[in-house]
Amino acid sequence: MMPIDLPPGFLLGAATSAYQIEGGRDADGKGPSIWDHFSHRRGRIRHGHNGDHACDTYRDFQTDIDIMRQLGLDAYRLSVSWPRVMPEGRGRVNEKGLDYYERLIDALLAAGIAPFVTLFHWDLPLALHRERGGFARREGAEHFADYAAVVVGRLGDRVSHWITLNEPWVYATFGHMAGNHAPGRRNPWAYLRATHHQLLGHGLAAARIKALRPAAQVGISLNLTPAHPATPRAADRQAAALADQMVNRLFLDPLFHGHYPEPYWGKLRLFRPTVRPDDMAIISNSLDFLGVNYYTRARVRHHRLVPLVQLWPETLPAVATEGQVAAGVEYSRMGWEVYPAGLFELLFRLKKEYGNPPVYITENGAAFDDVVTADGRVHDEQRRSYLAQHLAVTGAAARVGVDVRGYFVWSLLDNFEWTYGYNKRFGIVHVDFASQRRTIKDSGLWYGELIRGKRKN
Ligand code: FCB
């Protein structure tokens, strides 16, 4: 296997998000989020799971910080729950919510771990959705910027890296068109509005953060997925190029080039929101770094029956079972192909086509079936190998001049994996949800050794 050779000063960390780990659903004045509501609706989440308790980190974060310190992590990416800080999403501030994040960040700093803070990881305040339409309305962008200013006003003296939004594509597409994520809408107008208004919210928030803290580093985390044609047929190649616009360029192009990608944007003209003259200037040139969340690639086919775009991603080959190897290809428990070369392809493309921005890989990891053995260990060799392969290609990208500065494993902890509930385990630390007991998996121990080795060099 390719050796892992990372540039000097490269940060190694792990990531989580508020709704997936905190629990404390109405503790200390927190308002409900769209995920609190959605996960309690019948049939929305597998096994009827919800995030009411999750990893219980609202009550105890110190246990996990001790683990991070033991592993030697340089950095930890966490998200702030908007309704914990502003229960109605706008106006009134819940100081106790801010106190919690202040304590958490102080404890991280005391442990020598740099906090990377995401402001929106999908848990929109329910009131903002119900009364104001959330990001589906233009004012959602302004509410988000106001909220960002509140958080940065309190924590900006101790956090240097801010991530405005996590995966706006997933939030817009699954939340507003597919309907399988909160808020559960199925409306193409809402989908495109949520897309544009998130980008606008990002740009407005970035400006507010900079005004408060000129030295702050502001980024956004995008789920970038290479879209490859399922066959060499011209129709499939065209479908793949369009899928690339739909998932990757819909965000990269406005952020780096100041316009939406054609022909995708044109095909959707019926559903498009109003884009005001200044919007693209607000959105572009707003980044100090780009966060890349990478898991797998998509193989795309032309599909006559899909309206407008006429494409469909190939699903798991019939021969493969989730978590297995089929025809020489390995799949994770999510049914996602293990494809480290895709990360190299993406990173190189950012250098070639988007001006080589500073990049942090803000999520990368895999779900596998983990068991705690009688000796109290979790032998997750597949995850260790997944992480090692992706770190190796990250180092290779740095050697050809990609400005990649850090890497966060998704995830520090097994957690609430959205519609899948708790049965998809992504952690390098195993969580027994009944007892809240933590067990560092073999992949976590290995990651700790890697960090120690890097420090010696
Ligand atoms: C990403 C999300 C993250 C987690 C991983 C598996 O899309 O940002 O919260 O669910 O996938």
Residues whose N, C-alpha, C, O or C-beta is under 5 A from the ligand:
A	BS01	FCB	E167
